[in-house]
């Protein structure tokens, strides 16, 4: 999708590790996407980019499940612009 856009292309990547906990975040500018559609990104075969795609995030989710990692997809508004963010971490969550 980034290749066909005429806009200035920015991809933000952050990798942090502190005391055995880590966070990897990848985000890019995007229109706001409803929560239901964000969840669909992780379904096998789902893609907004066309046919024959939709395997990457499905595989990432399965690897995260295998290694008990958290994965989150969300909209983040930064300086008035929406970013689509994917974050993986190993933090323990209190339920």
WOLIN-V498979 format. One line per field, one symbol per residue. psi: psi as a letter, one per 30 degrees, with the letter a starting at -180 (. if undefined). burial: I if it has 24 or more other ideal C-beta (glycine too) atoms within 12 Angstrom, else O. A space follows every 10 residues. Layout:
psi=???
burial=???
//
This chain:
psi=eeefkflkkk kkkkkkkkhf klkkkkllkl lkkleeeeef fgkkfkkgfa lgahfeeeee eeeeeeghlk kkklkkjkhg kkkjkkkklg kkkk.
burial=OOOOOOOOOO OOOOOOOOOO OOOIIIIIII OOOOOOOIOO IIOOOOOOOO OOOOOOIOOI IOOOOOOOOO IIIIOIOOOO OOIIIIIIIO OOOOO
//
